[in-house]
């Protein structure tokens, strides 16, 4: 129960810290501010400003792409559920050694069995391909959006606030 409370507190603090900075969809998808940057310097300054300004939105995009990647790779989803579920089940239902006939089965034996089955399953699922797809898809979407969207009027005043 204490671990559940820690996870809940962590999620709550994460939501307050990062997701409180979410910009409204009308501002994030404002097509009137979309334009091609004149040169690389302008693109770089747009990317620099927009990645800070829309950081909550971009984090949400990465999270949604990660969920999509796991849900479309069934073997990866099954292996993750098997490993995480097995780990949780061993911790919850087998904290003490169990006697089966002449054999004593400890948590160490159960973890060994879990990893002997789970790690090859996870490896076959191709987590590295999914991870690199996530990096590529996120990079293309975020850098594309950040470079094409002109900063708003508030960006002109950001330097003044930093100097004060």
JOCOR-V897160 format. One record per backbone hydrogen bond with DSSP energy under -1.0 kcal/mol. CO is the residue of the C=O (numbers start at 1). NH is the residue of the N-H. E is the energy in kcal/mol with one decimal. If there is no record, write none. Layout:
<<CO,NH,E> <CO,NH,E>>
This chain:
<<1,5,-1.9> <2,6,-2.1> <3,7,-2.3> <4,8,-2.4> <5,9,-2.6> <6,10,-2.4> <7,11,-2.6> <8,12,-2.3> <9,13,-2.5> <10,14,-2.4> <11,15,-2.5> <12,16,-2.2> <13,17,-2.5> <14,18,-2.8> <18,21,-1.1> <19,22,-1.3> <24,28,-2.3> <25,29,-2.8> <29,31,-1.1> <30,33,-1.2> <33,150,-3.0> <39,43,-2.0> <40,44,-2.6> <41,45,-2.3> <42,46,-2.4> <43,47,-2.6> <44,48,-2.5> <45,49,-2.4> <46,50,-3.2> <47,51,-2.2> <49,53,-2.7> <50,54,-3.0> <54,58,-2.6> <55,59,-2.2> <56,60,-1.9> <57,61,-2.0> <58,62,-2.3> <59,63,-2.3> <60,64,-2.5> <61,65,-2.5> <62,66,-2.3> <63,67,-2.3> <64,68,-2.4> <65,69,-2.6> <66,70,-2.3> <67,71,-2.5> <68,72,-1.8> <73,77,-2.3> <74,78,-2.8> <75,79,-2.4> <76,80,-2.4> <77,81,-2.5> <78,82,-2.6> <79,83,-2.6> <80,84,-2.8> <81,85,-2.5> <82,86,-2.3> <83,87,-2.3> <84,88,-2.4> <85,89,-2.7> <86,90,-2.5> <87,91,-2.1> <88,92,-2.2> <89,93,-3.1> <90,94,-1.5> <98,105,-3.5> <100,103,-2.5> <103,100,-3.4> <105,98,-2.8> <106,110,-1.9> <107,111,-2.9> <108,112,-2.1> <109,113,-2.3> <110,114,-2.5> <111,115,-2.6> <112,116,-2.4> <113,117,-1.7> <114,118,-3.3> <115,119,-1.8> <117,121,-1.3> <118,122,-2.7> <119,123,-2.6> <120,124,-2.4> <121,125,-1.4> <123,126,-1.2> <126,130,-1.7> <127,131,-2.5> <128,132,-2.6> <129,133,-2.2> <130,134,-2.3> <131,135,-2.1> <132,136,-2.5> <133,137,-3.1> <134,138,-2.2> <135,139,-2.5> <136,140,-2.5> <137,141,-2.3> <138,142,-3.0> <139,143,-2.4> <140,144,-1.9> <141,145,-2.4> <142,146,-3.0> <143,147,-2.0> <144,148,-1.7> <145,149,-1.8> <148,35,-2.9> <152,155,-1.4> <153,156,-1.5> <157,161,-2.0> <158,162,-1.7> <159,163,-1.4> <160,164,-1.3>>
